[in-house]
Every structure is written in C-alpha cells, then in structure tokens.
C-alpha cells in the first residue's frame, strides 16, 4: 500500500470531523455572513505566518527540502484579502488559533517531518477544498475576487498535477518511522483545525 493511501485511511475520520464542523458547514451553506468569512481569514493570518516561518526554517533539512515552495505561501495574500475586506486592525487570535500556532512553533527548527505534515494539510487542502470555499463564499456573500487571493494558486500551475507530484514524493521520501510521525502530526493538525472552527462558531462576529 502506498503511504498516501495509508495516510488517508488512518486520518479520514479526523479529516471528516474537521470538515463537518458547524462553522465551516454553515459558512459554505450560506448561513453565515461576509463578516464571518473575514473572521476566518483573520484567524488564518497568524496560522499561515507561523507555518511559513517554520517551513522556511526547515527548508534545508530533509524531508522539508523536497517540498518547500515559496509559491505556496499565503501570508501576503491573506494580508491583501484582509485589507480589501476592511480589516485594518485584526482581532487577537482565538485560543484555538494560538494553540495551533504554538504547536507549529514548538518544532519549527528541529522537527521537519512535523512541519511537513502541517505543510501537507494546509496547502494540499487549499488546492482542493479551499477552491470550493472561495467559490461558495463569493456566491453566498458577494466576496470580490480581489479579496479571495488566498485561494489563487495559479503560480503553481494546474492543481491536480501539482498535488499528484507532491503525493508521489511523499510516497518515496519518508522512512517508516518518519511516516509514523507524519501520520501522528496530521491527526493533531485535523484536531487543531476542528478546534479552530469550534472557536469560530462560538465567537461573536462584529
């Protein structure tokens, strides 16, 4: 069995738990608001900033060295989107966001396999389900194109070949022990994503 097939089998329940969270379900069904979407983008800014610092810090170490790609970075797009959305003074991160950022920071310099797990979750997720989020929030809430740059990955070309190549590398570059660490960290990542959505569901929207 290919590692990516094993990974999907071992993490599918956790993935579904995150994807089916109340906040994201309501957002994609048109039951939230443009302000709620802006709050999601606000929470994503420190998350991606932390991930991208960690990826850059470990980009010379394998296996991160095989995957680092500055074209994936989302922080500049998130800052631009927030400006268009009128968020000039973002609220402090929610507790779940802070916990997510702190976890990534805790191994940002010396555990590249764990960094890679979050790199995989965030960017391959954005290249897949993230595209759906962009289309649906535009349809439901009238979010303009220039406030949806976070979902624009045109710099990497067609998404399917890029994702396939990424997965192909995952299947060959990790040792058995690294695969175990990768799976473990992906499970943490899905849990942290679910907790972030739960915090967003409970947070007042100004």
C-alpha positions in Angstrom: 0.0 0.0 0.0 1.3 3.4 -0.9 1.9 5.7 2.1 -0.6 8.3 0.9 -3.3 5.6 0.8 -2.4 4.5 4.3 -2.4 8.1 5.4 -5.8 8.7 4.0 -7.2 5.6 5.7 -5.7 6.5 9.1 -6.8 10.1 9.1 -10.1 10.1 7.2 -12.3 10.2 10.3 -10.3 13.1 11.8 -10.5 14.9 8.4 -14.2 14.5 8.2 -14.7 15.7 11.8 -12.9 18.9 10.9 -14.6 19.4 7.5 -18.1 18.9 9.0 -17.6 21.4 11.9 -20.6 23.6 12.4 -18.9 26.8 11.4 -17.5 25.7 8.1 -20.7 23.9 7.3 -22.8 27.0 7.9 -20.3 29.2 6.0 -20.4 27.0 2.9 -24.2 26.7 3.0 -24.7 30.5 3.0 -25.9 30.6 6.6 -23.1 32.9 7.9 -22.0 36.3 6.6 -19.2 38.2 4.9 -18.1 39.2 8.4 -17.8 35.6 9.5 -15.7 34.8 6.4 -13.5 37.8 7.3 -13.0 36.4 10.8 -11.9 33.1 9.3 -9.3 34.9 7.1 -8.2 36.9 10.2 -7.5 33.6 12.1 -5.7 32.2 9.1 -3.2 35.0 9.0 -1.2 34.1 12.2 -1.6 30.4 11.4 0.0 30.7 7.9 2.5 33.2 9.1 3.7 30.6 11.7 3.6 27.7 9.3 5.6 29.7 6.7 8.2 30.7 9.2 8.6 27.1 10.2 8.8 25.9 6.6 11.5 28.4 5.8 13.4 27.5 9.0 13.5 23.8 8.0 13.7 24.1 4.2 17.3 22.9 4.1 16.6 19.8 6.1 15.1 16.7 4.6 12.3 15.9 4.0 11.1 19.6 4.0 13.8 20.3 1.4 11.9 18.2 -1.1 8.7 20.1 -0.7 9.5 23.7 0.2 8.0 26.0 -2.5 7.7 29.7 -1.9 4.9 29.9 -4.4 2.6 28.2 -1.9 3.0 30.9 0.7 -0.3 32.5 1.7 0.6 35.2 4.2 0.9 38.1 1.6 -2.4 37.1 0.0 -4.1 36.9 3.4 -2.9 40.4 4.3 -4.1 41.7 1.0 -7.5 40.0 1.4 -8.0 41.4 4.8 -7.3 44.9 3.6 -9.9 44.5 0.9 -12.3 43.1 3.4 -11.8 46.2 5.5 -10.0 44.5 8.4 -7.3 47.0 9.2 -6.9 46.1 12.9 -7.4 42.3 13.2 -8.7 40.9 16.5 -6.3 38.9 18.7 -6.2 35.3 17.7 -8.7 33.0 19.2 -7.4 30.5 21.7 -7.5 27.6 19.3 -5.6 29.6 16.7 -2.9 30.4 19.3 -2.7 26.7 20.3 -2.3 25.8 16.6 0.4 28.4 16.0 2.2 27.4 19.2 2.3 23.8 18.3 3.9 24.5 14.9 6.4 26.9 16.5 7.4 24.2 19.1 9.1 22.2 16.4 9.8 24.9 13.8 13.5 24.5 13.8 14.3 20.8 14.5 11.4 18.6 13.5 10.9 19.0 9.7 8.7 15.9 9.4 6.1 17.5 11.7 6.4 20.8 9.9 5.9 18.9 6.6 2.7 17.3 8.0 1.1 20.7 8.5 2.5 21.9 5.2 0.7 19.0 3.5 -2.5 19.5 5.4 -2.8 23.2 4.8 -1.6 23.6 1.2 -3.0 20.4 -0.4 -6.2 21.2 1.4 -6.2 24.7 0.0 -5.5 23.3 -3.5 -8.6 21.1 -3.1 -11.3 22.1 -0.7 -10.0 25.6 -0.4 -11.0 26.2 -4.0 -14.6 25.3 -3.1 -14.5 27.7 -0.1 -13.5 30.6 -2.4 -16.3 29.9 -4.9 -19.0 29.4 -2.3 -18.2 32.5 -0.2 -18.2 34.6 -3.4 -21.6 33.1 -4.4 -23.2 33.4 -1.0 -21.7 36.7 0.4 -20.5 38.6 -2.7 -16.9 38.5 -1.7 -15.0 40.2 -4.5 -12.2 38.5 -6.5 -9.6 40.7 -5.0 -10.5 39.6 -1.5 -10.1 35.9 -2.5 -6.4 35.9 -3.4 -5.6 33.4 -0.6 -7.3 30.7 -2.9 -5.4 31.7 -6.0 -2.6 29.2 -6.7 -2.2 30.0 -10.3 1.6 30.4 -9.7 2.0 26.7 -9.3 0.1 25.8 -12.5 -2.7 23.3 -12.7 -3.5 22.0 -9.2 -4.0 18.3 -10.0 -0.5 17.7 -11.4 1.0 19.7 -8.6 -0.9 17.7 -5.9 -0.1 14.4 -7.6 3.6 15.2 -7.7 3.5 16.2 -4.1 1.9 12.9 -3.1 4.3 11.0 -5.3 7.2 12.5 -3.3 5.6 11.7 0.0 5.3 8.0 -1.1 9.1 7.7 -1.6 10.9 10.2 0.7 9.8 9.2 4.2 11.2 6.3 6.2 8.9 4.0 8.1 9.5 5.9 11.4 9.0 9.3 9.7 5.7 8.0 8.2 4.5 7.3 11.7 5.4 10.7 12.9 3.8 12.3 9.9 0.5 10.4 10.5 0.6 11.4 14.2 1.1 15.0 13.3 -1.6 15.0 10.7 -4.1 13.8 13.3 -3.0 16.6 15.6 -3.5 19.0 12.6 -7.0 17.9 11.9 -7.9 18.2 15.6 -6.5 21.7 15.8 -8.4 22.7 12.7 -11.6 21.3 14.2 -11.0 23.3 17.4 -10.4 26.4 15.4 -13.7 26.0 13.7 -15.4 25.4 17.0 -13.9 28.6 18.4 -15.1 30.5 15.3 -18.6 29.1 15.8 -18.7 30.4 19.3 -17.1 33.8 18.7 -19.2 36.9 18.2 -18.9 38.4 14.8 -18.5 42.2 14.8 
